[in-house]
Amino acid sequence: MSTIFTKIINREVPGHFVFEDEHCVVLMDKFPAVAGQTLIVPKVEVDYIFDLEDALYKHLFDVVKRVSTASDKAFSAERTCLVVEGFEVPHVHIRLYPMTDTNKSLGSIIEETNEADDELLAKQAKKIAAELVTDS
């Protein structure tokens, strides 16, 4: 059975794409704790990051670094934090949190999620994608 991420990747369910290549996608998180929160998701359904092939693992973190740098610029973040998940949805995904206020810990805000407006997510996706283009 396909995960929600596979359905988004296959365009069966809508999503706001920031970046896509043959190995992974970068999506806006529909339930962000902070503005500009993104998900880096491999196209293969693997639930434990250390079960990924080495080349894909390294590629994901190359993409993470590029997107984090773009997010820092796009949202004037002091730094971007990350969390690797695969429990609730059994498909590895890396959440990036561009933190504009480092006086708050990631742990204190991580559960403060609300469903984001699609128009806002589309604007944020374009903002990050624009920084990715200037970064390459």
N, C-alpha and C positions, 0 to 999 in steps of 0.2 A: 504494500500500500504506500502511495506517495505521501511524503510529508507536505506540510503547507509551503515549505520553501521550494520544493520541487514543483509544486503547482504554480507558484509565482514565477519561477524560472521558466516554466513551460507556457507561461501566459494564460493559464487556466483561471488564475485568480489575479486581480490587479495588484500592482506594486509600483513603487517609485524607484526606478533604477538610476543609480549614479554612475555606474561603471559595469562593464561586462566584457569578459574574454572567454576563451574556450574552456577555462578551468573554474572560474568563479564569477559571482556577481556581488555588487555592492548595492544594498537597498537601504532606503530610509526606513527606520524602525517605526511602525505604525503606532506603537505605544511607548513613546520616549519619556525618559526621566529628565532629559536636558535637550535643549534645542540643537538640532543637527545630528542627533544620535543615529548612527548607521549600523548595518549588519554586513559583515563579509561572510559569504556562504559559498562553500565549494559546490560544484554541480553534482558531485557524487554524494549519495546518501550514506554517510558514515557518522555514527553518533559519538565517537571518542576520538578526539583530535590526534592522539598518539597512534591511532590505527591508520592514519592517512599515509599514503606513499610519501617518501622523503621529499621528492621533487614538488609535490603538491603542497605539502606542509610549508616548505620554504617559499613557494610562490605566494601562498596566502599571506605570509608575514611580510613579503615584499609589497603586496597590495595594501596591507594594513599600514605600513609605514607611509606609503604615498597618500593614502586617504587621510591618515592622521595629520600629516603636514598640511594637506589641503583644508581639512576641517579647522585646524588651528588658525589658518589665514582667514577662512570664510566667516568664522564666528568669533574672531579675536579671542580665542581660547588661550588660557595660560599654559595648558597642556591637555592632552587627550589621554584618558584612561581606557583600559580595555578589560573585557571579561570574556572568557571562552566558555561557551555553553554547549549543551547537547542532551540535557536531561528532559526538560518539559517537552521540547520538540526533539525527537531522536535524530538530529541532523546537526552536525557541527556548525556553529555560527559564532562569530566573534563580534561582540558589541563594542562599538567605539563611542565614548562619552566625551565630547569636547567640553572641557570644564572651564567656565569663565570665572568661577569663584572657587578658588582652591582653599578657602576658609571652611568650606563644607567638605566633608569626606564623601567619597563615592558611596560608601556603605549607608550614609544617612539619606541619600537621595535615590538610591537604586530602586527602591520599592515605590517611589512616588511617580507612577506612570499614569498617563491619561491618553485616551485615543486622540491622535492628532488629526487635524483637518487636512483633507487631501490637497487642497489648494496650497496650504502652507508647506506640506511635504514636497510638493512639486517644485516650489520656489527654492526650498532648501537644497533639493537634489541638484538643481541647476547651479546654485551658488557653489556647491562643493565641486561639481563637474567642471565648472569654469576654472577653478583653482588647480584641478588635476591637469587640465590642458596646459596651463602656464608652467606647471611643475615639470613637464616632460622635456 
